[in-house]
Amino acid sequence: MAQMDASLDQLLQSVEQNGVCVRKEMRGSLRIGVDEVFPHITIIMCMRGSARVMFDMQELTIEKNDLGVLLPGHVLRRIAYTEDYTYQCIIISAEMYSELRSHIFSHDYDKFATAPRCHLTDVQAKRMMALNELLGAIASHDEYDLQLRRRMLLSQLAVGYEFINYYRREQDREWAKSSSAKLYTQFCNLVVEHYRESRNVQFYARLMDYDPRYFSKVFRQFSGGLSPLEWIQQYVATQAKSIMDAHPEQTVKETAFQLGFPTTANFCRYFKRATGINPQEYKEREQ
């Protein structure tokens, strides 16, 4: 029987303990309509049905044999899914992800921020399912020495990455031709890295060596009308909600400090502009 996707806390705890968590068959989705940011890298492959999601404020449709790679720190919102939507997933801890990247010499995971989804053939999908089966067996094997288990997981994850990289080579060539896609992706990655330091569009335009007006115009064309400032505001608000959800005992002042705001009042004004309510109201609603 398929496992219902209602145990996010258990999943994240398993990831922290083992470095990798594999779920062979999950059904449905969690927290429809909520923006979420995860600290781990997540690989999802649709087995049946379909789902609609927003990734970094762009809508994607996920169907059978679609494989998605979601990088840490990026925004995911689940919009809807069919009753038979079923998928496999691999969640890799931030620590394991960092170590894995040192094993990859020919390519970089960061390109998945440009195009997180690719479509597999039936044969390719079966190969990925076989890899998931092997990863799951290694991750759950109690008799392995911990260091041996880690080396085996890293080895198989590196193999899996090369498979994925090969399967999406044509798609990557097409994306490489799009200057607006590169600009959008570069901006998203920079916000993920620097949002505590700056929430100013000019700051990011300078980092990319673009005139702010030109940058905003190109960005709107690729984002479907969303401005860079609106993107930053939504991203920061999502981070704030994630912190408040994870740490309900934390004060608004502590959350403001964690996000890099100079004062609590400054954070409260910013959060209300982005969400329509102040942080304390959000905390009380979620209790």
N, C-alpha and C positions, 0 to 999 in steps of 0.2 A: 504494500500500500504506500502511496506517495506520502512523503512527509510534508506537513503543512508549514508554511513559512511564517511561524509565529514565535520563534525562539531566537531572536537576534542577540539577546544577551548571552545565551548559551554558545552561540556561534562565535561571538567575539572573545569569550572566555577561552574557548577551545583554541582559537587562533593564537592568543597570547601564550598559552601553555605549550603548544606544539609547533608554533611557527607557521604551520599550514593547516587549514581545515577544508575537507572535501565533503560535499554533499552530492550524492549520486542522482537523487531525484527529489525535487521540491516542487510544490504546486502553489499557485496563487501568488500573492504579493503582499507587501507590508506597508502600512502607512501611506495610503493613496493620497496624493495631493500635497505631501509634505516634502520640503527641500531638505536633503540630508547630505552630510559630508562625512566620509569614512576615512579613518587613518590608514587603512590597509589597501592593498591592490586586490581587486576582485575580478575574476574571470568567470563569465556566465555563458552557457550555451543553451539555447532554446531547443527543447526536444519535441514539444507539441504546442499547438495553439499560438497565440501572439500577445504582445503587450505593447503599450505606448508609454514612452518615458521622455523626460526632459533631461538632457545631459549638458551641463554648462549653458543652460537656458535655450538649448536647441532641441526641437522635438525629433525623436527617432521612433520607428516602428520595428519591433523585434519579432521575427517569425522563425519557423522551424529551420534548424541548422544555422541560424545566425549566432555568431560568437561575439561577445563584447568584452573589452578589457577596460576596466574603470580604474584610473590612477588615483592614488591618495590625494586628498585635499580638494578634489573636484566635486561639483554639485550634481546630485541625482534626485529627480522627482518622478515618482511613479504616477502615471495618469490613469491608466485603465488596463485591464487584461481580460482575456476570454476565460470561460469557465474551465477549459482544458489546458490552460497555460501551465506547462511543466518545464523545468530546466535543471541543469546541473550547474554547480558552482564550485570554484576553488578560491579561497580567501587566503592571502599571503600576508603575514605580519610585516610591519614597517621595517623591523630589524632584518628579517629574512629577505625582504625586497631589496634592501640596501646591499646585502651580501650577494644576492643573486645578480645584481647589476654589474658587480665586479667580475662575474663569470661570463658576461656577454661582451664580446669584443667587436663583432661585426656590425651591430645595430644598437639602437637605444630604445628603451620602453617609451620614452617621451612622445614618440610619434603617435601613440594611441590617444593622446589628447586631441590630435587633429581629427582622427576618424576612429572612434572607439569600437565601431561595429564592422564586421566583415561576414560574408556569407560563405558557408562551406558546402561542398558536395556531400552526398550521402557517404561516400567512402572516407572523405576527410573527417566528417562528423564521427564515424565509427572509430577512427584512429584516436580522436580526441577523447572519446568515451573510454577507450582502452587505457589511455594515459591517466585519466581520472581514476579509473579502477586501481591502477598500480599506485598512484599517489595516495589514495585512500588507505590501501593496505599498509603502505610504509608508515603513514602518519599515525595509524591506530595500533601499530604493532608494539605491544608492551615489552617484548623481550629484546628489542634492539637496544644497544648502547646508544645513549642520547646523541653523542657526537657522530656515531655511525649513521643514525637515523637522519641527522641534519645533512650530512654529506650526500646521502642517498636522495633526499628530497631535493637538494640543490641540483644534483645531477639530472634528475628527471624533469625538474622545472625548466632547466636550461634547454633540454631536448624539446620540451613542449613549446618554449618560446620560439625556437628555430622552426618548428612546424608551423606555428601561427604566422611567423614572419614570411615564410615561403608561400603559404596559402593566400596571403593578402598582397602579394607583390604587385599585381596589376592595379589594384585599388590605390596603392601608395604612389605609383607612377602618375596616376590621374590627379591625385591630391597635390603632388609636388608641382604641378603646372599652375595651380591656383594661388596667386599672390594674396588674394583676400583671405583664403583659408589659412595661409601661413601667418598673416597679420592677426587674425582672430585667435589662433592657437597660441601665438607668442604672447599676446596680451593676457589671455586666460592663465597661462603658466606664470607670468610675472605677477599677476594679482595674487595667485595662490602663494607665491613666495614672499611678496612684500606688503600684503594688505594691512599688517600691523604697523608698518612703517609709514605708508601713505595711502590715502583714499582719493587722491587727486588725479584727474585724467591727464593733466599736463606732465605729471611725474612719469607716467607710463609712456606717454608719447615721446618724451625725451629719451627714455631708456631704449626705445626702438628707433630713435632718430627720425621721427616723423613730425611734421607740422601738426599741432593738435586739431586744427579744423579739418585738414585732409584726413587725418586718422579717424576722426569721428564719423566723417562722411562714408569712408570705406567700411568701417565697422558696422554702421547701420545697415548698409546694403547686404552684408553677409549675415547679420543677426536677425534679420526680419523686422527692422525698425527699432530695436532696443539700442539705446545709447550706451557708450562706455560707462558713463556715470551711473546709469540705472543698473548696469551689470555689476559694477563694484558694490553698489548699495545692496542689491539682492544677495550677493555673495557674502558680504560682511554680516548682514542680518541672519543668513543661514548659519554662519559660524557662531554667532551669538546665541541663536536658538539651540544649537547643538550643545554648547557649553552649559546653558541653563537647564536643558533637559538632563544632561549627564550629571550635573552637580546642583540639584535643587536647593541644597543648603547654602550655596555660595551667594553672597550679596551682589547686588547690581554694581556696586563700586568695585568689587573684586573682578567681576566679569569685564567691566570697562577697562580696568588695568590690564587684564589678560589680553584684551584685543588691541591695546596700544593707544587708547583714547586718553587725552591729557586730563580730562575731568569726567566725573559721572554725569554732569549736566550735558556735556558735549555728546557723550554716548547716548543718553536718553533722547536728545533731539534727533540725532542721526537715526536711531532705531525707529523712532516714530515716523520720520519721513519715509522710511523704507517699508514699514509694515502697517502704519495707521494706529498703532497702540504703543504705549511706552513699555519698557522692559518689565517693570513690576506687574503691570496688568497681564503681560504674557505669562509670567511665572505663576500668577494666581489662577489663570485659566487652565494651565497644565497640571495643576495639583489635583 
